[in-house]
Amino acid sequence: MKAKTHKATAKRFIVKKSKKGTKILKRAEGQDHFNSRESGKTKRNKRSDNIMGRARQKTILLALPNA
């Protein structure tokens, strides 16, 4: 049977493949609303994407067979 993509995972993560290896990026959480009360440091940190660690990377790649 053909492996199916887990759609919720596909929407949350971006898979970047290169010669150096695979990186999985995720948008920083808590960006949607109530950001005016955050400190400048927190706002800056929310702008950048987070890189997933190796343990989570394996799980995410299993859910995304065509990535």
C-alpha positions in Angstrom: 0.0 0.0 0.0 1.2 3.5 -0.8 2.5 5.6 2.1 0.3 8.7 2.6 1.3 12.2 3.7 0.1 13.4 7.1 -1.5 16.6 6.0 -1.3 18.4 9.4 2.4 17.8 9.5 2.8 18.9 5.9 1.2 22.3 6.8 3.4 22.9 9.9 6.8 22.0 8.7 9.1 22.8 5.7 11.7 20.3 4.6 14.9 21.7 3.1 17.2 19.2 1.5 20.8 20.0 0.4 24.1 18.2 -0.1 25.0 19.0 3.5 21.9 17.3 4.8 18.2 17.7 5.6 16.8 20.5 7.7 13.2 20.7 9.0 11.9 24.2 9.7 8.9 25.2 11.8 7.4 28.6 12.3 7.9 30.0 15.8 4.8 29.5 17.9 2.7 32.3 19.4 2.9 34.7 16.5 -0.8 35.1 15.7 -2.0 37.8 18.2 -1.2 39.6 21.4 2.3 40.5 20.2 2.3 44.1 21.2 2.7 43.2 24.9 5.8 41.1 24.2 9.3 42.5 24.8 11.4 43.4 21.8 13.6 40.4 22.3 10.6 38.0 22.2 9.2 39.7 19.1 12.5 39.4 17.3 12.8 35.7 18.2 9.3 35.0 16.9 10.2 36.3 13.4 12.7 33.5 12.7 11.9 29.9 12.0 13.0 27.1 14.4 15.1 24.2 13.2 13.9 20.8 14.5 16.4 18.5 16.3 17.4 15.1 15.0 15.0 13.0 17.2 12.0 15.0 16.0 13.3 15.0 12.4 13.0 11.3 12.0 9.4 11.3 13.2 8.4 14.2 10.9 10.0 12.6 7.9 8.1 9.4 8.5 4.9 11.4 8.3 6.0 13.1 5.1 7.0 10.2 2.7 7.3 12.4 -0.4 9.3 15.2 1.2 
